[in-house]
């Protein structure tokens, strides 16, 4: 089962962001039982070479890997998919028409994704054209990130766009857009719940980032299935803090 198929089951899936543009972190996290890794090319300094080696590192353990791209330009989408990413997360999808244009860029066809048989996706010329077309259709996952008020207003139309596999809620950006500083502010929760309800109404997968893990049971019960939580950076910080706490506790015990 590929990642697109796993997502379609609407079973809870857990992934994390990779913020460090080096293949070691992707390779290490590929050894975990996480369902997917997300290379954050929107908010971290990934260039195409970094993405190339990080995708390869994930694939070394058959770990699904998606890329949160910095924009929805043709070349950006093409590069990510040609490298062999299982899908892309597109930030700031604003409305249904925007979503339709993005979907078209992700798949081969007239005015769509440009074709090359020499990429990792195409097995470096070892895959036949019909197989590449089928793999693109059946394996490319398109995740639309909803993080603007315009998108929330048009969410029902966005959820009806064919080819969008998942509606992903960018809660922090929504918080800022609503001129709030607390992602749990009632206005933010209202917007998030509106998106979740629309996804459920139109049988779209829904995903989100959650900072407070105590909220997870509520959102899972609400039908959210894809969670991208934490990052390699947070793992480093949390691990170092836990080590420091254990060390200080040992010092205190040694003085008893």
N, C-alpha and C positions, 0 to 999 in steps of 0.2 A: 504494500500500500504506500503510495507516495504522499507527500505532504498535502497536496490539494485534496486527495481522497480522504485523508485523515481529518482534515478540516471539515469536509462535507458531512462527516458523521455527527458533527456537533458535540462530540465528546470533549470534556475539558482537556485542553492542551497547554503545556507550560513551556515557555521559552524565555530567553534573556537577551539583553543587548550586549554587543561587544563594541566598546568604545576605543579600544587600543588598536591602531592600524598595524598590527604585526601578527603573522600567522601563528605564532606560538600560543597566544591566548585562545584563538579559534581551535587550534589543535588540542589543547588541554581540555577545553569545554566540550569538545566533540567526544571525549571519553565518558561524559556523564550520561545520565538517563533523561536529560532534557529532550523535549520533543522537537525543538527547533532553535537555531541560533539566528539572531538578527544583527547583521553588520550595520552599524548606525552611521551611514555616510552623510546623513543630514547634519548631525551635530558633532561629528568627530572628523579628524583630518585624513580621511581615506582618499587616496588617489586610485586610478584604475589598477595600477600594479599591486597596491595593497589589497584591493578587493579580489584581485586574481589569485593571489597566494592564500588569502584567508578562505575563499571558497574552496580552493584545492585542499586546504588543511581540514576543513569540515568534511569534505567528500572522502578523505582518507579513511574516515570511520563511518561512512555512509550516513552522516548526520545531515538532516535537512537544514538548509541555510537560505535565509531570505535577506534582502538588502533594503533598508530604508534609504531611499534615494533622496538627494537634495532638492530635486525639482522634477517636473513632469515633461521635460524636453525629450524629443525623439532620441537623441544621441545618448542621453543619460539612461533611458529605459533599455535601449538596444545594448549598451555596454553591459549592464547588469545581467541581462538575460543571456547574452552570448557567453558570458563567463561561466554560466551553468547554475546560476542561482535558481532555487526552486520557486521563487516568486519575489515580488517587490511590494514594499509599503510606500504608497505615494502620499506625501504630506500635503495638507491644505487643499483637499478636493473640495471645491466650492459649491458646485451644483451638479445637476444631472447631466447637463450638456458637457461640462468639463469632464465628468466621469466617463461619458461615452467616448470622448476624444482620447482619453487615456487608455481605455480598454482597446481601442483600435490599434494603438501604437504597440500593444503587447503581443499581438498575434499577426501571423503572416497573412497577407492578403492585400488587395488594392489599397494604397495609401496607408498601409499598416507597417508592421515590423519588417525591416529590410532583411533579406535572406543572405546568409553566407554559410557554406558547408565546411568552412575551415576552422570553426570555433570549438571550444570545449563542449558547448551544448550539442554540437553536431558531431562530436566524436572525432574532430580533426579530419574530416572527409571520410571517415569510416562508416558513417550512417547514411542510409539512402534517403533521398528527398522525401518520399512518402512517410518514412519513419520519423523524420524531423518534424514534418507538418503535424503528425499525430501526437508526437511528444509535446509540441508547443500547445496544442489544443487541450490535451489531457493532463498536462503536468505543470503548466504555468499558472501560478497563483497570484491573483491581483487583489491587493488589500488597500482599500481606500481609507485614508485617515481623515477623520472628521474632527476639526478643531477650530472652526470659525463659525460665527453666528449665522452667516449666510448659508452655510452648509446645514446647520441645525434647522433653519427655516425650510430648507428644501429636502430634508432628509427622506421623506416618503418617496419622492421622485428618484433620489439617488439609489434608494434600496431596490428600485424596480429596474435598474440598469443591468442588462444581461452582460455577464462576463466579470462582474465584481464578485469575488469569492467571499470577501469579508469586509464588514464595516468596522473600522478600528477607531476607538474614541481617544483622541488626544486631550486628556482631561486637564493637563496643566495649561495648555494653550487656551482651552476653553475658559479656564479660570481667569487668565489674563484678559481674554476678550470680553469677559463679563465684568472687568474692572474689580476683580476680587483678588485676594491673596491666599485664601483658604480653599483648597480643592474640595472641601466638605461643606462649603457654603450652600445654603438651600437653593440659590439660583443655579449653581453649578450642578447640583444633584438633579434638579429639575431638567436641565438641558441633557444631562447624561441619560436620564430615564426616558426622555423623549426619543433619543437615538436608539436605545435598547428596545423600546416598544415598537418602533418602526421596523427595526431589523427582524424582530419576532413576527410582526404582522405579515411581512413579505418573505418570510422564510429565508432570510439572509443570516449567515454566520456573523456573530458580533464578537469583537475583541476589545481589550483595553489594558492600559497600565494602571495598576493600583499601588499607591504608596503605602497605605495602611492595610496590611494583610488580614486584619480582622474583618475587613469588608468582603473577603473572598466568598464565604458561604452565601451571602446575600446576592452577589452578582451571578454566581453560578446558578443559584435557584432561579434568577431572573432570565436565564438563558444565554448568558455570556459564556463563550467556550474557549476563546484564545486569550491567554494572558502572557504578556511580555513583561517580566518582572525583574527588577534589579539589573545589574550589569557587571562586567568584569571589574570595573572600578569599585562598585559597592562591595563586591566580594573581597577585594584587597583591603578596603577600609574596615569592613566588619571583622575580617580575620585578624587584622592587626590589633583592633580594639579588644577583641576577645582574648588574644594572646596577652595584651597588656594587663587586662583585668585578672587573668589567671596568675600572671606573674606577681602582681601586687597582692593578690590573695595569699600566694605562697609566702611572700615576705612577712605578711601579717601573722600567718600561722607559725612561721619559724621563730617569731618573737614571743610566742605564748609560753 
